[in-house]
């Protein structure tokens, strides 16, 4: 698959999240979304994707098609070795402690790599709460990377912070390379009010927001 078409016909394909949310109780409660299988055949050669990798802070508001959302999340932290359950992004001692939350207009979801599905967390649009920049409220997808310290054993707090940061970095770079290959815009963001966002997301005390990453079509 080459860069995503910006033809209006492509843009009119609404993300699976929006389609299913609208079917549920007057679009009040988000539903579980089973994503289509990721497309393993397309994309640019690695060196070309690296050459195109960049940060953007200008996003169009159009929703991402379901297939693009599927490919994006699989690239971020999907299972690429089903026999072992290991993922596209490494984690120390295979702790798999980083959860990928997906903020969209239709609600907040948690990506489940085992089922390749989006699990509903809450209704409502919290995109603006995922960062301090205005574009977070406009872009169709804001990924929030959350480290679950409960999966990291009894190590020191400093050690947990270190591995949460490094392992999140791998996920963020996977997203960068996928977006470069697919013609999408993205930027990883540290300018986040983590305490306020954790409260808005209903996180436990041992869950910690590490970074956020905005994804969408390039703005004009």
C-alpha positions in Angstrom: 0.0 0.0 0.0 1.4 3.4 -1.0 0.6 6.7 0.6 -3.0 7.2 1.7 -5.1 8.8 -1.0 -6.6 12.2 -0.1 -9.4 11.7 -2.7 -12.8 12.7 -1.3 -14.0 9.1 -1.8 -11.3 7.8 0.5 -11.9 10.6 3.0 -15.6 9.7 3.2 -14.9 6.2 4.6 -15.6 6.7 8.3 -13.5 5.0 10.9 -15.0 1.9 12.4 -15.2 3.6 15.8 -17.5 6.3 14.5 -19.7 3.8 12.6 -20.2 1.5 15.5 -20.7 4.3 18.0 -23.4 5.8 15.9 -25.2 2.5 15.9 -25.2 2.3 19.7 -27.8 4.0 21.8 -28.0 7.3 19.9 -24.2 7.5 19.7 -24.0 7.8 23.5 -22.0 4.8 24.4 -19.0 3.5 22.4 -18.9 -0.2 21.5 -16.2 -2.8 21.2 -14.6 -2.6 17.8 -13.0 -5.6 16.1 -10.6 -4.1 13.6 -10.0 -5.6 10.1 -6.8 -7.7 9.7 -3.8 -5.5 9.2 -2.4 -5.2 5.7 1.0 -6.9 5.7 1.8 -6.5 2.1 1.8 -2.7 1.5 3.9 0.2 2.6 7.1 1.8 1.4 10.5 0.3 1.7 12.1 0.9 5.1 14.8 3.3 3.9 12.2 5.4 2.1 10.0 5.5 5.2 13.0 6.6 7.2 13.8 9.3 4.7 10.2 10.6 4.9 9.8 10.3 8.7 9.0 13.7 10.2 6.9 15.5 12.8 3.8 17.6 11.8 1.6 19.9 13.8 -1.0 20.5 11.1 -3.9 18.0 10.8 -7.0 17.7 8.8 -10.2 16.8 10.8 -11.3 13.9 8.6 -11.6 10.5 10.3 -9.2 7.7 9.5 -10.7 4.7 7.6 -11.0 1.4 9.6 -8.2 -0.3 7.6 -5.8 2.6 8.3 -6.6 2.6 12.0 -6.1 -1.2 12.0 -2.7 -0.9 10.3 -1.6 2.0 12.6 -2.4 0.2 15.8 -0.8 -3.1 14.7 2.3 -1.2 13.7 2.3 0.5 17.1 2.1 -2.5 19.3 0.4 -5.4 17.5 1.3 -9.1 17.8 3.7 -10.1 15.1 4.5 -13.5 16.5 1.3 -15.2 17.4 3.0 -18.3 18.7 4.6 -16.3 21.5 2.4 -13.3 21.7 5.3 -11.0 21.2 4.8 -7.6 19.6 6.0 -5.2 16.9 7.5 -3.0 19.7 9.9 -4.5 22.3 9.6 -4.2 26.1 12.1 -5.0 28.8 11.8 -8.6 29.8 8.7 -8.8 27.6 6.7 -7.0 30.3 4.3 -5.6 27.7 3.5 -2.9 30.3 2.6 -0.1 27.8 -1.0 0.3 26.9 -2.1 2.2 23.9 -5.3 4.3 24.4 -7.0 5.8 21.4 -8.9 9.1 21.8 -11.3 9.9 19.0 -14.4 12.0 18.5 -16.6 9.0 19.4 -14.9 8.1 22.7 -11.8 6.8 24.4 -10.7 3.2 23.6 -8.0 0.8 24.7 -6.2 -1.2 22.0 -6.2 -4.9 22.7 -3.4 -6.5 20.7 -4.5 -10.1 21.4 -7.9 -9.5 19.9 -6.8 -6.7 17.5 -9.7 -4.8 18.8 -10.6 -1.5 20.5 -12.2 -1.8 23.9 -14.5 1.0 25.0 -13.2 3.0 28.0 -15.6 5.9 28.0 -17.9 8.0 25.9 -17.2 11.6 25.1 -14.5 13.4 23.2 -11.4 13.9 25.4 -9.0 14.7 22.5 -8.4 18.3 23.7 -7.3 16.9 27.1 -4.5 14.8 25.6 -2.2 17.8 25.0 -1.6 21.4 25.4 -1.7 22.2 21.6 -4.8 23.3 19.8 -4.4 20.6 17.1 -5.1 17.8 19.5 -8.8 18.7 19.5 -8.9 18.7 15.6 -6.9 15.6 14.6 -9.0 12.5 14.3 -6.7 10.3 16.5 -4.7 10.9 19.7 -2.8 8.0 21.0 -2.0 8.0 24.7 0.8 5.7 25.9 0.2 4.5 29.5 2.6 2.5 31.6 1.0 0.0 33.9 3.5 -0.2 36.8 1.6 -3.2 38.2 3.0 -5.3 35.4 6.6 -4.3 36.2 7.3 -6.2 39.4 8.8 -4.8 42.6 11.6 -2.8 41.1 12.5 0.7 42.1 10.4 3.6 40.9 13.3 5.1 39.0 13.8 1.8 37.1 10.1 1.6 36.2 10.1 5.2 34.9 13.2 4.4 32.8 11.7 1.3 31.1 8.3 3.0 30.7 10.0 5.8 28.8 12.3 3.6 26.6 9.6 1.1 25.7 7.2 3.9 24.9 9.8 5.3 22.5 9.8 2.1 20.5 6.1 2.4 20.0 6.2 6.0 19.0 8.9 5.3 16.4 6.8 2.5 14.9 3.9 4.9 14.6 6.2 7.5 12.9 7.5 5.0 10.4 3.9 3.7 9.6 2.7 7.3 9.1 5.6 8.1 6.8 4.8 5.0 4.8 1.1 5.7 4.6 1.2 9.5 4.0 -0.2 10.4 7.3 0.9 13.3 9.6 2.0 12.6 13.2 3.9 14.1 16.1 4.8 12.6 19.5 4.1 15.0 22.4 5.5 15.4 25.9 3.5 18.6 26.5 0.7 16.8 28.4 -0.9 17.6 31.7 -0.5 14.1 32.9 -2.3 14.4 36.2 -5.4 15.9 34.6 -5.4 13.5 31.7 -5.0 10.5 34.0 -8.0 11.7 35.9 -10.0 12.3 32.7 -9.2 8.8 31.6 -10.0 7.2 34.9 -6.6 5.6 35.3 -5.5 3.8 38.5 -2.7 5.3 40.7 -0.3 2.7 39.3 -1.0 3.7 35.7 1.1 6.5 34.4 0.7 8.6 31.2 4.1 8.6 29.5 3.6 10.4 26.1 0.8 11.1 23.6 1.0 11.0 19.8 -1.4 12.7 17.3 -2.2 11.1 14.0 -4.2 12.2 11.0 -4.2 13.4 7.5 -1.9 16.3 6.8 -3.5 19.7 7.2 -3.7 22.2 4.3 
